[in-house]
Amino acid sequence: MISLNKILCSLLALLTVMCLALAKPTAPAVEQAVSPVPLLKPVNANTDDDANANANAADAAAPAEHHYLVTQAPALSQLPELPNGCEAVAATMLLNWAGLPVTKEEVADALPKGEMPTENDDGAFVGGNPEDVFVGNPYEAGYGIYHKPVYVTMNRLLPGRLQDITGTSFDNLLSVIAAGKPAMIWATENMDTPYLDLEWQDDQDRLVEWYQPEHALLLTGWDDDYAYMNDPMTGQQEAYTLSDVKNVWELMGSQAITVN
């Protein structure tokens, strides 16, 4: 008589054989699909070469810093002798830098002079034109003078050495300083926004519009933030925000004189 345990063991062995027979082999394509895939390098992962290349590119893209300063251009004060003679003093500093040992008083005396505006019998204001003459007296009461007559006077004192660059762009003005030459410019005191102070007619019935607080200075340097200039009002080198200088200089007609 066969025991129950032997029957159970036989049945278990039979079931194991049937399961092995029914099992299918894994296809090669499936094996490939489930095989581990090598990880790719992340796009933003840098090797040493990549890091060096990126650093060089960053250096090339970074804006260059600028700093230019003209040497041998001592500042002069207009006070107390020339309370209204900033143009004469700025011109003197430029001439001195160019090698002409002239004084501010000699330059002031050489400038052509015209009358201060006064009211005539018809109630109109008439006077000299700063495009032609110094309106008033640089030693006493006066308005001022613009680039044309100043250039003519300076060229007479130092023939062939001066250049009137009025009307040039601000970038070109800065390039003059970068080339190592100072420039006399027309702006305002403290770079304040100019305002129309008075209108009058000259002797040729031309309208004169006078803007205050007109001021002439000697531009001697600049960097990315500031312009540096000899200021006749203080007798020292002053720093003014570059954007303010550009704005005021252009509002005052982009007037400038330099040395060839």
C-alpha positions in Angstrom: 0.0 0.0 0.0 1.4 3.4 -1.1 1.7 5.9 1.7 0.0 9.3 1.5 3.4 11.1 1.8 4.9 9.4 -1.3 1.8 10.3 -3.3 2.1 14.0 -2.3 5.8 14.0 -3.2 5.2 12.5 -6.6 2.5 15.1 -7.4 4.8 18.0 -6.3 7.6 16.7 -8.6 5.2 16.4 -11.5 4.0 20.0 -11.1 7.6 21.3 -11.1 8.5 19.5 -14.3 5.4 20.9 -16.0 6.2 24.5 -15.0 9.7 24.2 -16.3 8.4 22.9 -19.6 6.0 25.7 -20.1 8.5 28.5 -19.3 9.6 30.6 -22.5 13.2 31.7 -23.0 13.7 35.5 -22.9 14.2 37.0 -26.4 17.5 38.8 -27.2 15.6 42.0 -27.9 14.0 42.0 -24.5 17.3 41.2 -22.8 18.7 44.3 -24.6 15.9 46.4 -23.5 16.2 45.6 -19.8 20.0 45.7 -19.8 21.5 48.6 -17.8 22.1 51.7 -20.1 25.3 53.8 -19.5 24.3 57.2 -18.1 25.0 60.2 -20.4 26.9 63.3 -19.0 24.4 66.0 -18.1 24.4 68.9 -20.5 25.5 71.4 -17.8 28.3 69.3 -16.5 31.6 70.9 -17.1 34.9 69.2 -17.6 38.1 71.2 -16.9 38.3 72.2 -20.6 34.7 73.3 -20.6 35.3 75.4 -17.4 38.3 77.1 -19.0 36.5 77.8 -22.2 33.5 79.3 -20.3 35.9 81.4 -18.2 37.6 82.8 -21.3 34.2 83.5 -22.9 33.1 85.4 -19.7 36.3 87.5 -19.7 35.8 88.3 -23.4 32.2 89.3 -22.7 32.9 91.5 -19.7 33.0 95.2 -20.5 36.4 96.8 -20.3 37.0 99.4 -17.6 38.2 102.8 -18.8 40.3 105.4 -17.0 42.1 108.3 -18.7 43.8 111.3 -17.2 45.8 114.0 -18.9 48.9 114.9 -17.0 50.7 118.3 -16.7 47.5 120.3 -16.7 47.5 122.4 -13.4 44.2 123.9 -12.4 43.8 127.7 -12.2 41.2 129.8 -10.4 39.3 132.7 -11.9 38.9 134.3 -8.5 39.3 136.9 -7.3 40.6 138.7 -10.4 38.1 137.4 -13.0 34.8 136.7 -11.3 33.1 136.3 -14.8 36.2 135.1 -16.7 35.8 131.3 -16.6 36.3 131.1 -20.4 39.5 133.1 -20.2 40.8 130.9 -17.5 39.8 127.6 -19.1 41.5 128.8 -22.3 44.6 129.8 -20.4 44.9 126.3 -18.9 44.7 124.7 -22.3 47.3 127.1 -23.7 49.6 126.5 -20.8 49.3 122.8 -21.3 50.2 123.3 -25.0 53.4 125.1 -23.9 52.4 128.8 -24.1 53.3 130.6 -20.8 50.4 133.0 -21.0 48.5 134.4 -18.0 44.7 134.4 -17.5 44.7 138.2 -17.5 46.5 138.3 -20.8 43.9 135.9 -22.3 41.0 137.9 -20.8 42.5 141.1 -22.2 42.8 139.6 -25.7 39.2 138.5 -26.0 36.9 140.8 -28.0 34.4 142.7 -25.8 30.8 143.8 -26.3 28.1 145.7 -24.4 26.0 144.2 -21.7 22.3 144.0 -22.7 20.4 147.2 -21.8 16.9 148.4 -22.6 16.7 150.9 -25.4 14.1 153.7 -26.0 11.8 151.2 -27.7 11.8 149.0 -24.6 13.8 146.2 -26.3 17.0 144.8 -24.8 20.1 145.1 -27.0 23.7 144.1 -26.4 26.6 142.1 -27.6 26.5 138.6 -28.9 28.5 135.9 -27.3 29.0 134.3 -30.7 31.2 137.3 -31.5 32.4 138.9 -28.3 32.6 138.7 -24.6 29.3 140.2 -23.4 30.3 142.6 -20.6 33.7 142.5 -18.7 35.3 139.4 -17.3 36.8 141.6 -14.5 33.5 143.0 -13.4 29.9 142.4 -14.6 29.6 140.1 -17.6 27.8 137.2 -19.1 30.3 135.4 -21.2 31.6 134.3 -24.6 31.2 131.2 -26.9 33.6 129.0 -28.8 34.1 131.0 -32.1 35.7 134.2 -30.8 37.6 132.2 -28.1 39.1 129.9 -30.8 40.1 132.9 -32.9 41.8 134.5 -29.9 43.6 131.3 -28.9 44.7 130.6 -32.5 46.2 134.1 -32.7 48.2 133.4 -29.5 49.2 129.9 -30.5 48.9 129.7 -34.3 48.1 126.4 -35.9 47.9 124.4 -32.7 44.2 124.7 -31.7 41.2 122.8 -33.1 37.6 123.8 -32.7 35.7 120.6 -32.4 32.3 122.1 -31.5 29.4 119.9 -32.7 31.3 116.6 -32.4 29.8 113.7 -30.5 30.4 113.1 -26.8 32.2 109.9 -27.7 34.5 111.8 -29.9 35.1 114.3 -27.2 36.1 111.5 -24.8 38.4 110.1 -27.4 40.3 113.3 -27.4 41.1 112.8 -23.7 41.8 109.1 -24.3 44.4 110.3 -26.8 46.2 112.3 -24.1 44.9 115.8 -24.9 42.7 118.1 -22.7 39.7 120.0 -24.1 38.1 123.2 -23.1 34.3 122.7 -22.9 31.2 124.8 -22.2 28.8 123.5 -19.6 27.3 124.9 -16.4 28.4 125.4 -12.8 28.0 122.2 -10.9 26.5 120.6 -14.0 23.2 122.2 -13.2 20.5 122.0 -15.9 20.8 125.2 -17.9 17.8 127.6 -18.0 17.0 130.5 -20.2 17.9 133.7 -18.2 17.5 136.5 -20.7 16.9 137.3 -24.4 18.1 140.3 -26.3 18.9 141.6 -29.8 22.5 142.2 -31.0 23.5 145.0 -33.3 22.5 142.9 -36.3 19.0 142.2 -35.0 20.0 138.6 -34.2 18.2 137.1 -31.2 20.6 136.2 -28.4 19.4 133.6 -25.8 21.5 133.4 -22.7 21.4 130.3 -20.6 22.6 130.2 -17.0 24.6 129.2 -15.1 27.0 129.0 -18.2 30.5 127.9 -17.3 33.7 126.9 -19.1 36.0 124.2 -17.8 39.0 122.2 -18.9 38.2 118.5 -19.3 41.3 116.4 -18.3 40.0 112.9 -17.6 37.2 110.4 -17.4 36.3 106.9 -16.4 33.1 104.8 -16.7 31.4 106.9 -14.0 32.9 110.4 -13.8 34.4 113.2 -15.9 37.4 115.0 -14.3 38.0 118.6 -15.1 39.9 121.7 -13.9 37.1 124.0 -12.7 38.0 127.7 -12.8 35.4 128.5 -10.1 37.1 126.3 -7.5 40.6 126.3 -8.9 40.8 122.6 -8.4 40.2 119.3 -10.3 36.5 118.3 -9.8 34.7 115.1 -10.6 31.2 115.2 -12.1 29.0 112.3 -13.1 29.7 111.4 -16.7 26.1 111.3 -17.7 25.4 114.7 -16.3 28.4 116.2 -18.2 27.2 114.7 -21.4 23.7 116.1 -20.9 24.7 119.6 -19.9 27.5 119.8 -22.6 25.1 118.9 -25.3 22.4 121.3 -24.0 25.1 124.1 -24.1 25.7 123.4 -27.8 28.4 120.8 -27.7 31.1 123.4 -27.7 34.8 122.3 -27.3 38.3 123.4 -28.2 41.4 121.2 -28.0 45.0 121.1 -29.2 46.1 119.5 -32.5 
